[in-house]
Amino acid sequence: MSVQDPITLPGSQKGFMVGYLEALSLVERLHRLLLDVIKDEFERVGALEINAVQALLLFNIGDNEVTAGELKTRGYYQGSNVSYNLKKLVDMGYMHHQRCEIDRRSVRVRLTEKGRNISTIVSELFARHALGLESKGVLGPEGIEDITHSLKRVERYWSDQIRYIY
């Protein structure tokens, strides 16, 4: 039975599989589109030095002081990708870094004023989008709650697959 070919599934499962594949495709497209939206915002405000992934990283760190490992365990970023981007952000002056007192191998990072400015731009962009979605009737509080609840359940299912199958 091939995941790519839902025709080999029994009738009721075939419909579910088609919907599941469509949902997976949509999640993937939405992630890429989110990065494009952030990129466009930074082009609009003339902040061309930073890319969308880095801007999102700064937004997610916010006022916290974290290690790369903490960002990975929170599920925000993949291993080498986060390390590379943290180094670039430190080099460009968006983040401070210092060795942990307890574990000298670990480096803790926090935003500089320049990094907080980028985080604020992303935060304001998301606030405008939230207002627009609701005011234009695209999505209301109940709809966003339903989507979030469903996505958390899928996340939990996938996490369980990684933990218990392999």
C-alpha positions in Angstrom: 0.0 0.0 0.0 1.5 3.3 -1.1 0.9 6.6 0.7 1.2 8.3 -2.7 -1.6 6.2 -4.1 -4.8 6.4 -1.9 -6.7 4.4 -4.5 -5.3 1.1 -2.9 -7.1 1.9 0.4 -10.6 0.9 1.3 -13.3 3.4 0.5 -13.6 5.3 3.8 -9.9 5.4 4.4 -9.3 6.6 0.8 -11.2 9.8 1.5 -9.4 10.3 4.8 -6.0 9.8 3.1 -6.8 12.3 0.4 -7.7 14.8 3.1 -4.7 14.0 5.1 -2.3 14.5 2.2 -4.0 17.8 1.3 -3.6 18.9 4.9 0.1 18.0 4.9 0.6 19.9 1.6 -1.2 22.9 3.1 0.9 22.9 6.3 4.0 22.9 4.1 2.8 25.7 1.8 1.7 27.8 4.8 5.1 27.6 6.3 6.8 28.7 3.1 4.2 31.4 2.7 4.8 32.7 6.2 8.5 33.0 5.4 7.6 35.0 2.2 5.2 37.3 4.2 8.0 38.0 6.7 10.5 38.6 3.9 8.1 41.0 2.1 7.6 42.9 5.4 11.4 43.3 5.9 11.8 44.4 2.3 9.0 47.0 2.8 10.7 48.4 5.9 14.2 48.3 4.3 15.7 45.7 6.7 17.5 43.7 4.0 20.3 42.4 6.1 18.2 39.7 7.8 16.3 36.8 6.3 12.8 35.5 7.3 14.1 32.5 9.2 16.4 34.7 11.3 13.7 37.2 11.9 11.3 34.4 13.1 14.1 33.1 15.3 14.5 36.5 17.0 10.7 36.8 17.4 10.6 33.3 19.1 13.4 34.1 21.5 11.9 37.5 22.4 12.8 38.5 25.9 14.2 35.1 26.9 17.8 34.0 27.3 18.2 30.6 25.8 20.7 28.0 24.4 20.5 26.5 20.9 19.6 23.2 22.5 16.6 24.8 24.2 15.4 26.2 20.9 15.7 22.7 19.3 13.9 21.0 22.2 11.1 23.5 22.0 10.7 22.3 18.4 11.3 25.6 16.7 14.4 24.7 14.7 16.5 21.9 13.3 20.0 21.3 14.7 22.6 22.8 12.4 20.1 25.3 11.0 19.7 26.9 14.5 23.4 26.9 15.3 24.3 28.5 11.9 21.6 31.2 12.3 22.5 32.0 15.9 26.1 32.5 14.9 25.1 34.8 12.0 22.8 36.8 14.3 25.6 37.2 16.8 28.0 38.3 14.1 25.5 40.8 12.7 24.9 42.3 16.2 21.3 41.0 16.7 22.2 38.8 19.7 24.6 38.7 22.6 26.1 35.4 23.6 28.0 34.1 26.6 29.2 30.8 27.9 27.0 29.3 30.7 28.6 29.4 34.1 27.6 25.9 34.9 28.3 24.1 31.6 31.1 26.0 29.8 30.3 24.0 26.6 26.9 25.6 26.4 26.3 29.2 25.1 23.4 31.3 26.1 22.0 33.9 23.8 19.7 36.9 24.2 18.6 39.7 21.9 20.4 43.0 21.6 18.5 46.2 21.1 18.9 45.7 17.3 17.4 42.2 17.7 14.5 43.4 19.8 13.7 45.9 17.0 13.4 43.0 14.5 11.3 41.0 17.0 9.0 44.0 17.3 8.6 44.3 13.5 7.5 40.6 13.4 5.2 41.0 16.4 3.5 44.1 14.8 3.1 42.2 11.5 1.4 39.3 13.3 -0.8 41.7 15.2 -1.9 43.3 12.0 -2.6 39.9 10.5 -4.6 38.8 13.5 -6.8 41.9 13.4 -7.2 41.5 9.6 -8.2 37.9 9.8 -10.9 38.6 12.4 -12.2 42.0 11.1 -12.5 40.6 7.5 -14.3 37.5 8.8 -11.6 35.1 7.6 -11.2 33.5 11.0 -12.7 34.2 14.4 -11.7 33.1 17.9 -13.5 29.8 17.7 -12.0 29.0 14.3 -8.5 29.7 15.5 -9.1 27.7 18.6 -10.3 24.7 16.5 -7.3 24.9 14.2 -4.8 25.2 17.1 -6.4 22.3 18.9 -6.3 20.1 15.8 -2.7 21.0 15.0 -1.6 20.2 18.6 -3.2 16.8 18.3 -1.4 16.1 15.1 1.9 17.3 16.6 1.4 15.0 19.6 0.6 12.1 17.3 3.7 12.7 15.2 5.9 13.1 18.4 4.6 9.8 19.7 5.5 8.2 16.4 9.0 9.4 16.7 9.4 8.3 20.3 7.7 4.9 20.2 8.1 3.4 16.8 11.8 3.8 16.2 
